[in-house]
């Protein structure tokens, strides 16, 4: 790579980083950190666990944002100096080091830039993710469980706090459905591009003749409801059933009728929670999920009205968005963005940042 090209690339990512620093407003972020540190130091903070979690989570995220930006700026400044030294000494090895660091910085700054694209009404919220097996029988249930693991591993890679609220196990293998909460700022804006149908093609481990099967699982992502949303739910519109938890669990999980299922009769939305020991805790968690789904339903209805007025014909959320092919070749491809990789093992182990970043850019470009 020629020296002039290196300088042009460094100037380009410097401009990008400056734009990110401006959009994220580092000065305001630092002021917000100071406010949150005061709130987090209040002695009775944890008397209200929900608020405490929100404060500490926002504080940790803001501190991380500032630290990342500071580290990127420092590395970029150092890179310019390293290039000058390498050129002055005509050191080919040092120039190779500069190129490697430039590639790494370009990738990290590009990932950071994604954050500036998340400014939808609910993008900053935490997320509730539901995975359901669809067509494909036992293979689909097994595929749904694999997707659950993929997203949990993704959250683990990013140090996002996750709470699994409900898991409905299939009879032979896998799961019928699972709902989990991702408690991290901008989790909804980030994960909402994963919503839709995910298709798997592989040799079925459940087929004694080793035939290739295609199975489907659906992913739904909704923002967590906050107190300011004022989602009123009339008790008369609810049917609440209690039942004994099923599936693997710790001692006592299957011995009491602590699991709760809530049906919202007007919309026929059904939610359940069985992962807490207390029926009261499960009911509170299930109500939170129901409110989130009702809020998202309202948002969809409003968006549909707007789309109808402007003649917009967006595809439904049930449309296939991505294919995971394990046989006869290895490939994962997103049908909206054309982003693809042959490293299927890494993807199923939670390495989906490329797909998510491409999805967010696609959404911004298309207005989807």
MIMARKE-397550 format. One record per residue: residue in one letter; x, y negated, z negated of N, C-alpha, C, O in turn. Coordinates in steps of 0.1 Angstrom, whole numbers, padded with zeros to 4 digits, always signed. Layout:
MIMARKE-397550
AXYZXYZXYZXYZ
...
//
This chain:
MIMARKE-397550
X+0009+0012+0000+0000+0000+0000+0009-0012+0000+0018-0013-0008
X+0006-0022+0009+0015-0034+0010+0013-0043-0002+0002-0043-0009
X+0023-0051-0005+0023-0060-0017+0011-0070-0016+0004-0072-0026
X+0009-0075-0004-0002-0085-0003-0016-0079-0006-0024-0085-0011
X-0017-0066-0002-0030-0059-0005-0032-0057-0020-0043-0059-0025
X-0021-0054-0027-0022-0053-0041-0027-0066-0048-0035-0066-0057
X-0021-0077-0043-0024-0090-0049-0039-0093-0046-0046-0099-0054
X-0043-0090-0034-0057-0093-0030-0067-0085-0039-0077-0090-0043
X-0063-0072-0041-0072-0064-0049-0073-0069-0064-0083-0069-0070
X-0061-0073-0069-0061-0078-0083-0069-0091-0084-0076-0093-0093
X-0068-0100-0074-0076-0112-0074-0091-0109-0073-0099-0115-0079
X-0094-0098-0065-0108-0095-0064-0114-0089-0077-0125-0093-0081
X-0107-0081-0084-0113-0075-0096-0112-0086-0107-0120-0085-0117
X-0103-0095-0106-0102-0107-0116-0115-0115-0114-0121-0119-0124
X-0119-0117-0102-0131-0125-0099-0143-0117-0105-0152-0123-0111
X-0144-0104-0102-0155-0096-0107-0155-0096-0123-0166-0098-0128
X-0144-0095-0129-0143-0095-0144-0148-0109-0149-0155-0109-0159
X-0144-0119-0143-0148-0133-0147-0163-0134-0146-0169-0141-0155
X-0169-0129-0136-0183-0129-0134-0190-0121-0145-0200-0126-0150
X-0185-0110-0148-0190-0101-0159-0190-0109-0172-0199-0109-0180
X-0178-0115-0175-0177-0123-0188-0187-0134-0188-0192-0138-0199
X-0189-0140-0177-0199-0151-0176-0213-0147-0179-0221-0153-0186
X-0217-0136-0172-0231-0131-0173-0233-0125-0187-0244-0128-0193
X-0224-0118-0193-0226-0112-0206-0224-0123-0217-0228-0121-0228
X-0218-0134-0213-0216-0146-0223-0209-0141-0236-0216-0140-0246
X-0196-0140-0235-0188-0135-0246-0190-0144-0258-0190-0139-0269
X-0190-0157-0256-0192-0166-0268-0204-0163-0275-0204-0163-0288
X-0216-0162-0268-0228-0158-0274-0228-0145-0281-0234-0143-0292
X-0221-0135-0275-0220-0122-0280-0213-0122-0294-0217-0116-0303
X-0202-0130-0294-0194-0131-0307-0203-0138-0318-0202-0134-0329
X-0211-0148-0314-0220-0154-0324-0230-0144-0329-0233-0144-0341
X-0235-0136-0320-0245-0126-0324-0239-0116-0333-0245-0111-0342
X-0226-0112-0330-0219-0102-0339-0218-0108-0353-0220-0101-0363
X-0215-0121-0354-0214-0127-0367-0227-0127-0375-0228-0124-0387
X-0239-0129-0368-0252-0128-0374-0255-0114-0378-0260-0112-0389
X-0252-0105-0370-0255-0091-0373-0246-0086-0385-0251-0078-0393
X-0234-0090-0385-0225-0086-0397-0231-0091-0410-0230-0084-0420
X-0237-0103-0410-0243-0108-0422-0255-0099-0425-0257-0096-0437
X-0264-0096-0415-0276-0088-0417-0272-0074-0422-0278-0068-0431
X-0261-0069-0417-0256-0055-0421-0250-0054-0435-0249-0044-0440
X-0247-0066-0440-0240-0066-0453-0250-0068-0465-0247-0068-0476
X-0263-0070-0461-0273-0072-0471-0275-0059-0480-0276-0048-0474
X-0274-0060-0493-0275-0047-0501-0287-0038-0499-0285-0026-0500
X-0298-0044-0496-0310-0035-0495-0313-0032-0480-0325-0029-0477
X-0303-0033-0472-0305-0031-0458-0312-0017-0455-0321-0017-0447
X-0308-0007-0461-0313+0007-0458-0326+0010-0466-0331+0021-0465
X-0332+0000-0472-0345+0002-0478-0355+0003-0466-0366+0009-0467
X-0352-0003-0455-0360-0001-0442-0351+0005-0432-0344-0001-0424
X-0351+0019-0432-0341+0026-0423-0343+0023-0408-0332+0023-0401
X-0355+0021-0404-0357+0018-0390-0350+0005-0386-0343+0004-0375
X-0352-0005-0394-0345-0018-0391-0330-0017-0393-0323-0023-0385
X-0326-0010-0403-0312-0008-0405-0305-0002-0394-0294-0006-0389
X-0311+0009-0388-0306+0016-0376-0305+0006-0365-0295+0006-0357
X-0315-0002-0363-0315-0012-0352-0304-0022-0353-0297-0025-0344
X-0302-0027-0366-0292-0037-0368-0278-0031-0366-0270-0037-0359
X-0275-0020-0372-0262-0014-0370-0259-0009-0356-0248-0010-0352
X-0269-0004-0349-0267+0000-0335-0264-0012-0326-0255-0011-0318
X-0272-0023-0328-0269-0035-0320-0255-0041-0323-0248-0045-0314
X-0252-0040-0336-0239-0046-0340-0227-0037-0334-0218-0043-0328
X-0229-0024-0335-0218-0016-0329-0217-0017-0314-0206-0018-0308
X-0229-0019-0307-0229-0021-0293-0222-0034-0289-0214-0034-0280
X-0226-0045-0296-0220-0058-0293-0205-0058-0295-0198-0064-0287
X-0201-0052-0306-0186-0052-0309-0179-0044-0298-0168-0048-0294
X-0185-0033-0294-0179-0025-0283-0178-0033-0270-0168-0032-0263
X-0189-0040-0267-0189-0048-0255-0177-0058-0255-0170-0059-0245
X-0176-0066-0266-0166-0076-0267-0152-0069-0266-0143-0075-0260
X-0150-0058-0273-0137-0051-0274-0133-0046-0260-0122-0048-0255
X-0143-0041-0252-0141-0036-0239-0136-0047-0230-0127-0046-0222
X-0144-0058-0230-0141-0070-0222-0127-0075-0225-0119-0079-0216
X-0124-0076-0238-0111-0081-0242-0099-0072-0237-0089-0077-0232
X-0101-0059-0238-0091-0050-0234-0089-0050-0219-0078-0049-0214
X-0100-0051-0211-0099-0052-0197-0092-0065-0192-0084-0064-0183
X-0095-0076-0199-0089-0088-0195-0074-0088-0198-0065-0092-0190
X-0070-0082-0210-0056-0080-0214-0048-0072-0204-0037-0075-0199
X-0054-0060-0200-0048-0051-0190-0046-0058-0177-0036-0055-0170
X-0056-0065-0173-0056-0072-0160-0045-0083-0159-0037-0084-0149
X-0043-0090-0170-0033-0100-0171-0019-0093-0171-0010-0098-0164
X-0018-0082-0178-0005-0075-0178-0002-0069-0164+0010-0069-0161
X-0012-0065-0157-0010-0059-0144-0004-0069-0134+0005-0066-0126
X-0008-0082-0135-0002-0092-0126+0013-0094-0129+0021-0095-0120
X+0016-0093-0142+0030-0095-0146+0038-0082-0141+0049-0084-0136
X+0032-0071-0143+0039-0058-0139+0042-0058-0124+0052-0054-0119
X+0032-0064-0116+0034-0064-0101+0046-0074-0098+0054-0071-0089
X+0046-0085-0105+0057-0095-0102+0071-0088-0105+0080-0090-0097
X+0072-0081-0116+0084-0074-0120+0088-0064-0110+0099-0062-0106
X+0078-0056-0106+0081-0045-0097+0085-0050-0083+0094-0044-0077
X+0079-0061-0079+0083-0067-0066+0097-0073-0067+0105-0072-0058
X+0100-0080-0078+0113-0086-0080+0124-0076-0080+0135-0079-0075
X+0121-0064-0086+0132-0054-0087+0131-0044-0076+0140-0035-0075
X+0121-0046-0067+0119-0036-0056+0119-0022-0061+0125-0013-0055
X+0111-0020-0072+0111-0007-0078+0098+0001-0073+0087-0003-0077
X+0101+0011-0065+0090+0019-0059+0082+0026-0070+0069+0027-0069
X+0088+0031-0080+0081+0038-0091+0072+0029-0098+0061+0033-0102
X+0077+0017-0101+0069+0007-0108+0057+0003-0100+0046+0000-0106
X+0059+0001-0087+0048-0002-0078+0037+0009-0078+0025+0006-0078
X+0041+0021-0079+0032+0032-0079+0024+0032-0092+0012+0035-0093
X+0031+0028-0103+0024+0026-0116+0014+0015-0116+0003+0016-0121
X+0017+0004-0109+0008-0007-0107-0004-0002-0099-0016-0006-0103
X-0002+0005-0089-0014+0010-0081-0023+0019-0089-0035+0018-0088
X-0017+0028-0097-0025+0037-0105-0033+0029-0115-0045+0032-0117
X-0027+0019-0122-0034+0011-0132-0045+0003-0125-0056+0000-0130
X-0042-0002-0113-0052-0010-0105-0064-0002-0102-0075-0006-0103
X-0062+0011-0098-0073+0020-0095-0081+0022-0107-0094+0022-0107
X-0075+0024-0119-0082+0027-0131-0090+0015-0136-0101+0016-0140
X-0084+0003-0135-0091-0009-0138-0103-0012-0129-0113-0016-0134
X-0101-0010-0116-0112-0012-0107-0124-0003-0110-0135-0008-0110
X-0121+0009-0114-0132+0019-0118-0139+0014-0130-0151+0014-0131
X-0131+0010-0141-0137+0006-0153-0144-0007-0152-0155-0009-0159
X-0139-0016-0145-0146-0029-0143-0159-0027-0135-0169-0034-0138
X-0159-0019-0125-0171-0015-0118-0182-0010-0127-0193-0013-0125
X-0177-0001-0136-0187+0005-0145-0193-0006-0155-0204-0005-0158
X-0184-0015-0159-0188-0026-0168-0198-0035-0160-0207-0041-0167
X-0196-0037-0148-0205-0045-0140-0219-0041-0140-0228-0049-0138
X-0221-0028-0141-0234-0022-0141-0243-0028-0152-0255-0031-0150
X-0237-0031-0163-0244-0037-0175-0251-0050-0171-0261-0054-0176
X-0244-0058-0162-0250-0071-0158-0262-0069-0149-0269-0079-0147
X-0264-0057-0144-0276-0055-0135-0288-0051-0143-0299-0050-0137
X-0287-0049-0156-0298-0044-0164-0305-0056-0171-0301-0059-0182
X-0314-0062-0164-0321-0073-0170-0336-0072-0168-0343-0083-0167
X-0341-0060-0166-0356-0058-0165-0362-0060-0179-0355-0062-0189
X-0375-0061-0179-0382-0065-0192-0379-0056-0203-0378-0060-0215
X-0378-0043-0200-0375-0033-0211-0361-0027-0210-0358-0018-0218
X-0353-0031-0201-0340-0025-0199-0331-0024-0212-0324-0014-0214
X-0332-0034-0221-0324-0034-0233-0328-0024-0243-0321-0022-0254
X-0340-0018-0241-0346-0009-0252-0339+0005-0253-0331+0009-0244
X-0341+0011-0264-0338+0025-0265-0347+0033-0256-0357+0028-0251
X-0344+0046-0254-0352+0054-0244-0358+0067-0250-0352+0073-0259
X-0369+0071-0245-0375+0083-0248-0375+0091-0235-0381+0087-0225
X-0369+0103-0236-0367+0111-0223-0375+0124-0226-0373+0131-0236
X-0383+0128-0216-0390+0140-0216-0386+0148-0204-0387+0143-0193
X-0383+0161-0206-0379+0170-0195-0390+0181-0195-0393+0187-0205
X-0395+0185-0183-0405+0195-0182-0401+0205-0171-0396+0200-0160
X-0403+0217-0173-0402+0227-0162-0413+0226-0153-0425+0224-0157
X-0411+0227-0140-0421+0226-0130-0421+0239-0122-0421+0249-0128
X-0422+0238-0109-0424+0250-0100-0411+0259-0101-0400+0254-0101
X-0413+0272-0102-0401+0281-0102-0401+0291-0113-0391+0299-0115
X-0412+0292-0121-0413+0302-0132-0402+0301-0142-0398+0291-0147
X-0396+0313-0145-0386+0314-0156-0373+0306-0152-0366+0301-0160
X-0370+0306-0139-0359+0298-0134-0361+0283-0137-0351+0276-0141
X-0373+0278-0135-0376+0264-0138-0374+0261-0153-0369+0251-0156
X-0378+0271-0161-0377+0268-0176-0362+0268-0180-0358+0260-0188
X-0355+0277-0174-0340+0278-0176-0333+0265-0171-0324+0260-0177
X-0338+0260-0159-0333+0248-0153-0336+0236-0162-0327+0227-0164
X-0348+0235-0168-0351+0224-0177-0342+0224-0189-0338+0213-0193
X-0339+0236-0194-0330+0236-0205-0316+0232-0201-0309+0225-0209
X-0312+0235-0189-0298+0231-0185-0298+0215-0183-0288+0209-0186
X-0309+0210-0178-0310+0195-0177-0309+0189-0191-0303+0178-0193
X-0316+0194-0201-0316+0189-0214-0302+0189-0219-0297+0179-0225
X-0294+0200-0217-0280+0200-0222-0272+0190-0215-0264+0183-0221
X-0275+0188-0202-0267+0178-0194-0269+0164-0200-0259+0157-0201
X-0281+0160-0203-0283+0147-0208-0278+0146-0222-0273+0135-0226
X-0279+0156-0230-0273+0155-0244-0258+0154-0244-0252+0147-0252
X-0252+0161-0234-0237+0160-0233-0233+0146-0227-0223+0141-0232
X-0242+0141-0218-0239+0127-0214-0240+0117-0225-0231+0109-0227
X-0250+0118-0234-0251+0110-0245-0239+0111-0255-0234+0102-0260
X-0235+0124-0257-0223+0127-0265-0211+0120-0260-0203+0115-0268
X-0209+0121-0247-0197+0114-0241-0197+0099-0243-0186+0094-0244
X-0208+0093-0244-0209+0079-0246-0212+0075-0261-0214+0063-0264
X-0211+0085-0270-0213+0082-0284-0227+0076-0287-0229+0068-0296
X-0237+0080-0279-0251+0075-0281-0257+0085-0292-0256+0097-0291
X-0265+0079-0301-0272+0087-0311-0284+0093-0304-0292+0085-0298
X-0286+0106-0306-0298+0112-0300-0306+0120-0310-0300+0126-0319
X-0319+0119-0309-0328+0126-0319-0338+0134-0310-0346+0128-0303
X-0337+0147-0311-0346+0156-0304-0359+0156-0312-0359+0161-0324
X-0370+0152-0306-0383+0151-0313-0391+0163-0311-0399+0167-0321
X-0390+0170-0300-0399+0181-0298-0393+0190-0287-0388+0185-0277
X-0394+0203-0289-0389+0213-0280-0400+0224-0279-0403+0231-0289
X-0405+0227-0267-0414+0238-0265-0407+0249-0257-0404+0247-0245
X-0404+0260-0263-0397+0270-0257-0405+0279-0248-0417+0282-0251
X-0400+0284-0237-0406+0293-0228-0405+0307-0233-0397+0310-0242
X-0414+0316-0229-0414+0330-0234-0402+0338-0231-0396+0344-0240
X-0397+0337-0219-0386+0346-0215-0372+0339-0217-0363+0345-0222
X-0371+0327-0212-0359+0319-0213-0361+0305-0211-0371+0301-0204
X-0353+0296-0216-0354+0282-0213-0365+0275-0221-0369+0280-0231
X-0369+0264-0216-0379+0255-0223-0390+0251-0213-0388+0250-0201
X-0402+0250-0219-0413+0244-0211-0411+0229-0211-0414+0223-0200
X-0407+0223-0222-0405+0208-0222-0397+0205-0235-0396+0213-0244
X-0392+0193-0234-0384+0187-0246-0385+0172-0245-0384+0166-0234
X-0386+0166-0256-0385+0151-0257-0375+0147-0267-0374+0152-0278
X-0366+0138-0263-0356+0133-0272-0355+0117-0271-0358+0112-0260
X-0350+0111-0281-0348+0097-0282-0333+0094-0281-0325+0099-0288
X-0330+0084-0272-0316+0079-0271-0315+0066-0278-0320+0056-0272
X-0309+0065-0290-0309+0053-0298-0296+0045-0295-0287+0045-0302
X-0297+0038-0283-0285+0030-0279-0291+0018-0271-0300+0020-0263
X-0285+0006-0273-0290-0005-0265-0288-0003-0250-0278+0003-0246
X-0298-0007-0242-0298-0005-0228-0299+0010-0224-0297+0013-0212
X-0303+0018-0233-0305+0032-0229-0316+0034-0219-0315+0042-0209
X-0327+0026-0220-0338+0027-0211-0334+0023-0197-0336+0030-0187
X-0328+0011-0196-0324+0005-0183-0314+0015-0176-0314+0016-0164
X-0305+0021-0184-0295+0030-0179-0301+0043-0174-0299+0048-0163
X-0310+0049-0182-0315+0063-0179-0327+0063-0171-0331+0073-0165
X-0334+0051-0169-0346+0051-0162-0344+0056-0147-0354+0060-0141
X-0332+0054-0142-0330+0058-0128-0329+0074-0126-0329+0079-0115
X-0329+0081-0138-0329+0095-0137-0343+0101-0136-0345+0113-0136
X-0353+0092-0136-0367+0097-0136-0371+0102-0123-0369+0096-0112
X-0377+0114-0123-0382+0120-0111-0380+0135-0112-0377+0141-0122
X-0381+0142-0100-0379+0156-0099-0365+0160-0095-0360+0155-0086
X-0359+0170-0103-0346+0174-0101-0347+0189-0096-0353+0197-0102
X-0341+0192-0084-0342+0205-0077-0329+0213-0079-0318+0208-0076
X-0331+0225-0082-0319+0234-0084-0320+0246-0073-0331+0252-0072
X-0309+0249-0067-0308+0260-0057-0296+0269-0062-0285+0264-0063
X-0299+0281-0065-0289+0290-0070-0293+0305-0069-0305+0308-0065
X-0284+0314-0071-0287+0328-0072-0293+0330-0086-0286+0327-0096
X-0305+0335-0087-0312+0335-0099-0306+0346-0108-0305+0358-0104
X-0303+0343-0121-0298+0353-0130-0309+0362-0135-0307+0372-0142
X-0322+0358-0131-0333+0366-0136-0339+0375-0125-0349+0382-0126
X-0332+0375-0113-0336+0383-0102-0327+0395-0100-0315+0394-0098
X-0332+0407-0102-0324+0419-0102-0318+0421-0088-0308+0429-0087
X-0324+0415-0078-0319+0417-0064-0309+0405-0060-0305+0404-0048
X-0306+0397-0070-0296+0386-0067-0300+0377-0056-0291+0373-0047
X-0312+0374-0055-0317+0365-0044-0316+0350-0048-0315+0347-0060
X-0315+0342-0038-0314+0327-0041-0328+0322-0044-0338+0325-0037
X-0329+0314-0054-0341+0308-0058-0340+0292-0059-0330+0287-0061
X-0351+0286-0056-0352+0271-0058-0362+0268-0069-0373+0274-0069
X-0358+0260-0079-0367+0257-0090-0366+0242-0093-0357+0235-0088
X-0376+0237-0100-0378+0222-0102-0380+0219-0116-0386+0227-0124
X-0375+0208-0121-0378+0202-0134-0380+0187-0133-0373+0181-0125
X-0389+0182-0140-0392+0168-0140-0386+0160-0152-0386+0166-0163
X-0382+0148-0149-0376+0140-0160-0384+0127-0161-0387+0120-0151
X-0389+0124-0173-0397+0112-0175-0389+0103-0185-0384+0108-0195
X-0388+0090-0183-0380+0081-0192-0389+0069-0194-0394+0062-0185
X-0392+0066-0207-0400+0055-0211-0392+0047-0222-0384+0053-0230
X-0395+0034-0223-0388+0026-0233-0395+0028-0247-0407+0030-0248
X-0387+0027-0257-0392+0029-0271-0400+0016-0274-0396+0005-0272
X-0411+0018-0280-0420+0007-0284-0414+0000-0296-0409+0006-0306
X-0415-0013-0296-0411-0021-0307-0423-0028-0314-0434-0028-0308
X-0421-0033-0326-0433-0039-0333-0439-0050-0326-0451-0053-0327
X-0431-0057-0318-0436-0069-0311-0446-0065-0299-0452-0074-0293
X-0446-0052-0296-0454-0048-0284-0469-0048-0288-0478-0049-0279
X-0472-0046-0300-0486-0046-0305-0495-0036-0297-0506-0040-0292
X-0490-0024-0297-0498-0014-0290-0508-0008-0300-0505+0001-0308
X-0521-0013-0300-0531-0008-0309-0537+0005-0303-0541+0005-0292
X-0538+0015-0312-0544+0027-0308-0555+0031-0318-0553+0032-0330
X-0567+0032-0313-0579+0034-0321-0578+0049-0325-0577+0058-0317
X-0579+0051-0339-0579+0065-0344-0590+0073-0338-0589+0085-0337
X-0601+0067-0335-0613+0075-0329-0609+0081-0315-0616+0090-0311
X-0599+0075-0309-0595+0080-0296-0584+0091-0297-0579+0096-0287
X-0581+0096-0309-0571+0106-0311-0577+0119-0316-0586+0119-0324
X-0571+0130-0310-0573+0143-0316-0560+0148-0321-0550+0149-0314
X-0559+0150-0334-0547+0154-0341-0547+0169-0346-0556+0172-0354
X-0538+0177-0341-0538+0191-0344-0525+0193-0351-0514+0188-0348
X-0525+0202-0362-0513+0206-0368-0511+0221-0366-0521+0229-0365
X-0498+0225-0364-0496+0239-0362-0482+0243-0367-0474+0234-0371
X-0479+0255-0366-0466+0260-0371-0455+0259-0360-0458+0262-0349
X-0444+0253-0364-0433+0251-0355-0429+0265-0349-0430+0275-0355
X-0424+0264-0336-0420+0276-0329-0406+0275-0324-0400+0264-0323
X-0399+0286-0321-0386+0286-0316-0376+0286-0327-0379+0286-0339
X-0363+0286-0323-0352+0287-0333-0351+0274-0341-0355+0263-0337
X-0347+0276-0354-0346+0264-0363-0340+0269-0376-0337+0280-0378
X-0339+0259-0385-0333+0262-0398-0343+0269-0407-0355+0271-0403
X-0339+0271-0419-0348+0278-0429-0361+0269-0431-0360+0257-0433
X-0372+0275-0431-0384+0268-0434-0391+0262-0422-0403+0258-0423
X-0384+0262-0410-0390+0255-0399-0403+0262-0394-0412+0256-0389
X-0404+0275-0396-0415+0283-0390-0425+0287-0401-0434+0295-0399
X-0423+0282-0413-0431+0287-0425-0443+0279-0429-0451+0283-0437
X-0444+0266-0424-0455+0257-0427-0461+0251-0415-0454+0250-0405
X-0473+0247-0416-0480+0240-0405-0476+0225-0405-0484+0216-0408
X-0463+0222-0402-0458+0209-0402-0458+0202-0389-0457+0190-0388
X-0458+0210-0378-0458+0204-0365-0471+0197-0361-0481+0201-0366
X-0470+0186-0354-0481+0178-0351-0483+0176-0336-0473+0173-0329
X-0495+0177-0331-0498+0174-0317-0509+0164-0316-0520+0165-0323
X-0507+0153-0309-0517+0142-0308-0521+0141-0293-0513+0140-0284
X-0534+0141-0292-0540+0139-0278-0547+0126-0278-0556+0123-0286
X-0543+0117-0268-0551+0105-0267-0562+0107-0257-0559+0109-0245
X-0574+0108-0262-0585+0113-0254-0588+0105-0241-0590+0111-0231
X-0588+0091-0242-0591+0084-0230-0582+0086-0218-0586+0086-0207
X-0569+0089-0221-0559+0090-0210-0554+0105-0209-0548+0108-0199
X-0558+0113-0218-0554+0127-0219-0539+0129-0220-0533+0139-0216
X-0532+0119-0226-0518+0120-0229-0516+0128-0241-0523+0126-0252
X-0508+0139-0240-0506+0148-0252-0491+0147-0256-0482+0148-0247
X-0488+0144-0269-0475+0144-0274-0474+0153-0286-0484+0155-0293
X-0462+0158-0289-0461+0166-0301-0447+0164-0307-0438+0160-0300
X-0446+0167-0320-0433+0166-0327-0433+0178-0337-0442+0179-0345
X-0422+0185-0337-0421+0196-0346-0407+0198-0352-0404+0208-0359
X-0398+0188-0350-0385+0190-0354-0382+0184-0368-0370+0185-0373
X-0392+0178-0375-0390+0173-0388-0397+0184-0398-0406+0191-0393
X-0392+0184-0410-0398+0194-0420-0412+0189-0425-0420+0197-0428
X-0414+0176-0425-0426+0170-0431-0436+0167-0420-0433+0162-0409
X-0449+0171-0423-0460+0168-0413-0461+0153-0411-0464+0149-0400
X-0459+0146-0422-0460+0131-0421-0450+0125-0412-0452+0116-0404
X-0437+0130-0413-0427+0126-0404-0429+0129-0390-0427+0121-0381
X-0434+0142-0388-0437+0146-0374-0448+0137-0368-0448+0134-0356
X-0458+0134-0376-0469+0126-0371-0464+0112-0368-0468+0107-0357
X-0456+0106-0376-0450+0093-0373-0442+0093-0360-0443+0084-0352
X-0434+0103-0358-0426+0104-0346-0435+0106-0334-0432+0100-0324
X-0445+0115-0335-0454+0117-0324-0462+0104-0320-0464+0102-0308
X-0466+0096-0330-0473+0084-0327-0464+0074-0320-0468+0067-0311
X-0451+0074-0324-0442+0065-0317-0440+0069-0303-0439+0060-0294
X-0440+0082-0300-0438+0087-0286-0451+0083-0278-0450+0079-0267
X-0463+0085-0285-0476+0082-0278-0476+0067-0274-0480+0064-0263
X-0473+0059-0284-0473+0044-0281-0464+0041-0269-0467+0032-0261
X-0452+0047-0269-0443+0044-0258-0449+0048-0245-0447+0041-0235
X-0455+0060-0245-0461+0065-0232-0473+0056-0228-0475+0054-0216
X-0481+0051-0237-0492+0042-0234-0487+0029-0229-0492+0023-0220
X-0476+0024-0235-0470+0012-0230-0465+0013-0216-0467+0004-0208
X-0458+0024-0213-0453+0027-0200-0465+0029-0190-0464+0024-0178
X-0475+0035-0194-0487+0036-0185-0493+0023-0182-0496+0020-0170
X-0493+0014-0191-0498+0000-0189-0489-0007-0179-0493-0014-0170
X-0476-0005-0181-0466-0011-0172-0468-0006-0158-0467-0014-0148
X-0470+0007-0157-0472+0013-0143-0484+0008-0137-0484+0005-0125
X-0495+0006-0144-0508+0001-0139-0506-0013-0134-0511-0017-0123
X-0499-0021-0141-0496-0035-0137-0488-0036-0125-0490-0044-0116
X-0477-0027-0124-0469-0027-0113-0476-0022-0100-0474-0027-0089
X-0485-0012-0102-0493-0007-0091-0502-0018-0085-0504-0019-0073
X-0508-0026-0094-0516-0037-0089-0508-0047-0081-0512-0052-0070
X-0496-0050-0085-0487-0059-0078-0483-0053-0065-0483-0060-0054
X-0480-0040-0065-0476-0033-0053-0487-0033-0042-0485-0035-0030
X-0499-0031-0047-0511-0031-0038-0513-0045-0032-0516-0045-0020
X-0511-0055-0040-0513-0069-0034-0502-0072-0024-0505-0079-0014
X-0490-0067-0025-0480-0070-0016-0478-0059-0005-0469-0060+0003
X-0487-0049-0006-0486-0038+0004-0474-0029+0002-0469-0023+0012
X-0469-0028-0010-0457-0020-0013-0461-0006-0014-0472-0003-0020
X-0453+0003-0008-0457+0018-0009-0445+0025-0015-0439+0034-0008
X-0441+0023-0027-0431+0030-0034-0435+0045-0036-0447+0048-0038
X-0425+0054-0036-0428+0068-0038-0432+0070-0053-0428+0062-0061
X-0439+0080-0056-0443+0083-0069-0431+0089-0077-0421+0093-0072
X-0432+0088-0091-0422+0092-0099-0419+0108-0098-0409+0113-0102
X-0429+0115-0093-0428+0129-0092-0419+0133-0080-0416+0145-0078
X-0415+0123-0071-0407+0127-0059-0394+0133-0063-0388+0129-0073
X-0389+0142-0055-0376+0147-0057-0365+0137-0055-0365+0130-0045
X-0357+0135-0065-0346+0125-0064-0332+0131-0063-0324+0124-0057
X-0330+0143-0067-0317+0149-0066-0317+0164-0065-0326+0171-0070
X-0308+0169-0057-0306+0184-0056-0293+0188-0062-0283+0182-0060
X-0294+0200-0068-0282+0206-0074-0281+0220-0068-0288+0229-0071
X-0271+0221-0059-0270+0233-0051-0258+0241-0056-0246+0236-0056
X-0260+0253-0061-0249+0261-0067-0246+0273-0057-0236+0280-0059
X-0255+0275-0047-0253+0286-0037-0261+0283-0025-0272+0279-0026
X-0255+0284-0013-0243+0291-0009-0230+0282-0010-0219+0286-0008
X-0232+0269-0014-0221+0260-0016-0223+0252-0029-0234+0253-0034
X-0214+0244-0033-0215+0237-0045-0216+0222-0042-0207+0216-0036
X-0228+0216-0046-0229+0202-0043-0241+0196-0052-0251+0203-0053
X-0239+0184-0057-0250+0177-0063-0252+0164-0055-0242+0157-0053
X-0264+0162-0050-0266+0150-0041-0279+0142-0045-0289+0149-0047
X-0278+0129-0047-0289+0121-0050-0295+0116-0036-0288+0111-0028
X-0308+0119-0034-0314+0116-0021-0318+0101-0019-0321+0097-0008
X-0317+0093-0030-0320+0079-0028-0307+0071-0025-0307+0062-0016
X-0296+0075-0032-0284+0067-0030-0273+0073-0021-0264+0067-0017
X-0276+0086-0018-0266+0095-0010-0253+0098-0018-0244+0103-0013
X-0253+0094-0031-0241+0097-0039-0241+0112-0041-0251+0119-0044
X-0229+0118-0039-0228+0133-0041-0214+0137-0046-0205+0129-0045
X-0213+0149-0051-0201+0155-0056-0201+0170-0054-0212+0176-0055
X-0190+0176-0053-0189+0190-0052-0186+0196-0066-0186+0209-0067
X-0183+0188-0076-0180+0193-0089-0192+0195-0097-0195+0187-0106
X-0200+0205-0094-0212+0208-0101-0211+0211-0116-0219+0207-0124
X-0200+0217-0119-0197+0221-0133-0196+0208-0142-0202+0208-0153
X-0189+0198-0137-0187+0186-0145-0201+0178-0146-0204+0173-0157
X-0209+0178-0136-0222+0172-0136-0231+0178-0147-0237+0171-0155
X-0231+0191-0146-0240+0199-0156-0235+0198-0170-0242+0201-0179
X-0222+0193-0171-0216+0191-0185-0217+0177-0189-0211+0173-0199
X-0226+0169-0182-0229+0155-0186-0221+0144-0179-0223+0133-0182
X-0213+0148-0169-0206+0137-0161-0214+0132-0150-0213+0136-0138
X-0224+0123-0154-0233+0118-0144-0233+0103-0143-0242+0097-0137
X-0222+0097-0147-0220+0082-0147-0221+0077-0132-0227+0067-0130
X-0214+0085-0123-0215+0080-0109-0229+0080-0103-0232+0070-0096
X-0237+0090-0107-0251+0090-0102-0259+0079-0108-0267+0072-0101
X-0257+0076-0121-0264+0066-0128-0260+0052-0123-0269+0044-0120
X-0248+0050-0121-0243+0037-0116-0248+0034-0102-0253+0023-0099
X-0247+0044-0093-0252+0043-0080-0267+0041-0080-0272+0033-0072
X-0274+0047-0089-0289+0045-0090-0293+0031-0094-0302+0026-0089
X-0285+0026-0104-0288+0012-0108-0285+0002-0097-0293-0007-0095
X-0275+0004-0090-0271-0005-0079-0282-0003-0068-0286-0013-0062
X-0286+0009-0065-0297+0011-0055-0310+0004-0059-0316-0002-0051
X-0313+0006-0072-0326-0001-0077-0325-0016-0075-0335-0022-0071
X-0314-0022-0078-0312-0036-0077-0313-0041-0062-0319-0051-0059
X-0307-0033-0054-0306-0036-0039-0320-0035-0033-0324-0043-0024
X-0328-0025-0037-0340-0022-0030-0352-0028-0038-0363-0029-0032
X-0350-0032-0050-0361-0037-0058-0371-0026-0062-0382-0029-0066
X-0366-0014-0063-0375-0003-0066-0378-0003-0081-0385+0006-0086
//
